[in-house]
Amino acid sequence: MRECVRKLVIAVMVLIGLGVAADFGAAAAAEYQVAKQMREELGLAADPSVRINGFPFLSQALLGSYSAIDMQAAGLTVGPLHDIAVEATLHDVQAPLAQVRSGDLRSVQVGEVAGRVRISDRDIGRAIGIEDLQLQPASEEEIEKLLPAGSRPGESRADGREAVRMVATTDLAGDRTEIIGIGLIELVGRRLRITTMDVRLSRDEVGEVNLPPQIRQLLIQALSREIEPGGLPFAVTPTRLWVEVGALVVEGTAAEVSIGQAGLGAG
């Protein structure tokens, strides 16, 4: 009797294992189809990372309804920017099983998308002609001077503005000199506007250097630019931004879109 029970338990475990393996295999196949479609829509050189959330996958596939799909891609080129990272989470995706198998997912409907792009400081630096530009969150003191009371470093702002510290280096009379710009990055429609409010110079072993007003104004103008970063994936309208060490992140949401709108700035 015990032997029969043991064999039954083993058989059940094997069946469960086969079921789980089949579920993961089917999920992987569907993720491949989604990744292939995303690659085409975004114009990527390689398939992006795609993960279909929720278990079991097969029950979602049979219903043709998926709770959430995550997508990540890097190395996108949009205008003067050449290394944009894109992330998107697709909620309430309606994709009949036959459509997934066909590989043509452009008309697949998505209830809601949260999308974001991450732009490196090197990319922004190249766009404005400052190759070694470094972006950093502004200090609390700098934020208090530039933004309304209550803002904190690194806090995402709903008004589309963020205080930023920009650092670049140059060689003046043989001395390594840091150019430090303090200002605002803000969303103006689909464009990023950098408005520099103050500029300082700092030399090794000397510290801060006083600048003549004319030179200071020239540096402020050099660090104040507008950049077209392209749209967000799935026609998401940019609504928020924040500064990380080494990058600027722009994000937003959209409702009732299709996978065919995955391309940056697609309408």
C-alpha positions in Angstrom: 0.0 0.0 0.0 2.7 2.4 1.0 4.5 1.6 -2.3 1.4 2.4 -4.3 1.0 5.7 -2.5 4.6 6.6 -3.1 4.3 5.8 -6.8 1.1 7.9 -7.0 2.8 10.9 -5.2 5.8 10.6 -7.6 3.4 10.5 -10.6 1.5 13.6 -9.4 4.8 15.4 -8.9 6.0 14.5 -12.3 2.7 15.7 -13.8 3.0 19.0 -11.9 6.6 19.4 -13.0 5.6 18.8 -16.6 2.7 21.2 -16.3 5.0 23.9 -14.9 7.6 23.3 -17.6 4.9 23.5 -20.3 3.6 26.7 -18.8 7.0 28.3 -18.8 7.7 27.1 -22.3 4.5 28.5 -23.6 5.2 31.8 -21.8 8.7 32.0 -23.3 7.3 31.4 -26.8 4.7 34.2 -26.3 7.4 36.5 -24.9 9.5 35.9 -28.0 6.6 36.9 -30.2 6.0 40.1 -28.2 9.8 40.9 -28.2 10.0 40.4 -32.0 7.1 42.8 -32.5 8.6 45.4 -30.1 11.9 45.1 -31.9 10.2 46.0 -35.2 8.1 48.9 -33.8 11.1 50.4 -31.9 13.7 49.8 -34.7 16.0 47.9 -32.4 19.1 45.9 -33.5 18.2 43.1 -31.1 15.1 41.8 -29.3 14.2 43.7 -26.1 13.6 42.0 -22.8 10.0 41.0 -22.4 8.4 39.4 -19.4 4.7 38.3 -19.2 3.7 38.4 -15.5 1.2 36.2 -13.8 1.0 32.4 -13.2 -0.2 30.2 -14.7 0.5 31.7 -18.2 -1.7 29.2 -20.0 -4.9 30.3 -18.3 -4.2 33.9 -19.4 -3.4 32.7 -22.9 -6.6 30.7 -23.2 -8.6 33.8 -22.1 -6.6 36.1 -24.3 -6.1 38.5 -21.4 -2.8 39.3 -19.7 -2.6 41.3 -16.4 0.8 42.9 -17.0 3.7 42.7 -19.5 7.1 44.3 -18.8 9.4 45.5 -21.6 13.0 46.9 -21.4 15.2 48.0 -24.3 18.4 50.0 -24.6 20.5 51.7 -27.2 17.7 53.6 -29.0 18.5 56.5 -31.3 16.1 59.5 -31.4 17.4 62.7 -33.0 20.6 63.8 -31.3 20.3 61.2 -28.6 21.9 57.8 -29.3 21.7 55.7 -26.1 18.2 56.0 -24.8 16.9 53.2 -22.5 13.2 52.5 -22.6 11.0 50.8 -20.1 7.2 50.1 -20.3 4.7 48.1 -18.2 1.6 47.1 -20.2 -1.5 46.5 -18.1 -4.7 44.7 -19.2 -3.4 43.4 -22.5 -6.0 41.7 -24.8 -4.4 39.3 -27.2 -6.3 36.2 -28.5 -4.1 33.1 -28.6 -4.4 32.8 -32.4 -3.1 36.3 -32.7 -0.1 35.6 -30.4 0.7 32.5 -32.5 0.5 34.5 -35.7 3.2 36.9 -34.6 1.3 39.9 -35.9 0.6 41.8 -32.6 0.3 45.4 -33.9 -3.4 45.6 -33.3 -3.3 44.0 -29.8 -5.0 46.4 -27.4 -3.5 47.6 -24.1 -5.7 49.1 -21.3 -3.0 51.2 -19.7 0.8 51.8 -20.2 3.3 53.3 -17.8 6.3 54.2 -19.9 9.6 55.9 -19.2 12.9 56.8 -20.9 16.3 57.1 -19.3 18.7 59.5 -21.0 22.4 59.3 -19.9 24.3 62.4 -19.0 26.8 61.5 -21.7 24.0 61.5 -24.3 22.8 64.9 -23.2 26.3 66.2 -23.1 26.9 65.1 -26.7 23.6 66.8 -27.7 24.7 70.2 -26.3 28.4 69.9 -27.2 29.8 69.1 -23.7 31.3 65.6 -24.0 32.1 65.0 -20.3 28.9 66.4 -18.8 27.8 64.8 -15.5 24.3 65.2 -14.2 23.6 65.1 -10.4 20.6 65.8 -8.3 20.8 69.3 -6.8 21.6 69.7 -3.1 18.8 70.7 -0.7 20.2 74.2 -0.5 20.2 74.6 -4.3 16.7 73.3 -4.5 15.5 75.8 -1.9 16.9 78.6 -4.1 15.3 77.3 -7.3 12.1 75.6 -6.4 9.1 76.2 -4.0 9.6 75.2 -0.4 9.0 71.5 0.4 10.9 70.0 -2.5 13.6 67.5 -1.7 16.6 66.2 -3.7 15.6 63.3 -5.9 11.9 63.8 -5.5 9.8 63.4 -8.6 7.8 66.6 -9.3 4.4 66.7 -10.8 5.0 70.2 -12.4 7.6 68.8 -14.8 10.5 70.7 -13.3 13.6 69.4 -11.5 16.6 71.2 -10.1 19.9 69.8 -11.4 23.6 70.2 -10.9 25.7 69.9 -14.1 29.4 69.3 -13.9 32.0 69.4 -16.8 35.8 69.8 -16.9 38.1 71.9 -18.9 41.7 72.9 -19.0 42.5 76.5 -18.1 46.2 77.6 -18.2 47.3 74.0 -17.6 45.0 73.5 -14.6 42.1 71.0 -14.5 39.0 73.1 -13.9 35.5 72.1 -13.1 32.6 74.0 -14.5 29.6 73.6 -12.2 26.2 74.7 -13.4 23.1 74.9 -11.3 19.7 75.2 -12.9 16.3 73.6 -13.9 15.4 70.9 -16.3 11.7 71.1 -17.3 9.3 69.7 -19.7 8.0 72.1 -22.4 5.6 70.1 -24.5 7.7 67.2 -25.7 11.0 69.1 -25.3 13.5 69.3 -22.4 14.5 72.8 -21.5 17.7 73.3 -19.5 17.8 76.7 -17.9 21.1 77.4 -16.0 20.8 79.9 -13.2 24.3 80.0 -11.8 27.8 78.9 -12.9 30.9 78.3 -10.8 34.5 77.3 -11.5 36.6 75.2 -9.2 40.3 74.4 -9.7 42.4 71.7 -8.2 44.2 72.9 -5.0 42.6 76.4 -5.4 38.9 75.9 -4.9 36.2 78.2 -6.3 37.3 80.9 -8.8 35.5 84.2 -9.1 34.3 84.8 -12.7 34.0 88.1 -14.5 30.3 88.8 -15.3 30.8 88.5 -19.0 32.4 85.0 -18.8 29.8 83.9 -16.3 27.0 84.9 -18.7 28.7 83.1 -21.6 28.9 79.9 -19.5 25.3 80.2 -18.4 24.2 80.5 -22.1 26.4 77.5 -23.1 24.7 75.3 -20.5 21.2 76.5 -21.3 19.7 74.5 -24.1 16.5 72.7 -25.4 16.6 69.1 -26.4 14.1 67.0 -28.3 14.3 63.6 -26.6 11.5 62.0 -28.8 8.3 60.6 -27.4 7.8 57.9 -24.9 6.8 54.4 -26.0 3.1 53.7 -26.8 2.3 57.4 -27.4 2.7 58.1 -23.7 2.6 61.8 -22.9 5.6 62.9 -20.8 4.3 64.3 -17.5 7.1 63.8 -14.9 10.9 63.8 -14.7 13.6 63.5 -12.2 17.4 63.5 -12.1 19.5 60.5 -11.0 23.3 60.4 -10.8 24.3 60.1 -14.4 20.9 60.2 -16.0 17.6 62.0 -16.6 14.4 60.0 -16.4 11.2 61.1 -18.1 7.9 59.1 -17.7 4.2 59.2 -18.2 1.1 57.1 -18.8 -1.4 56.4 -21.6 -4.7 54.5 -21.8 -6.3 52.4 -24.6 -3.4 52.1 -27.0 -2.1 49.3 -29.2 1.3 47.5 -29.5 1.6 49.1 -32.9 2.1 52.4 -31.0 5.2 51.1 -29.3 7.6 53.3 -31.3 8.9 56.4 -29.6 6.6 59.3 -30.5 4.1 57.0 -32.3 0.6 58.4 -32.5 
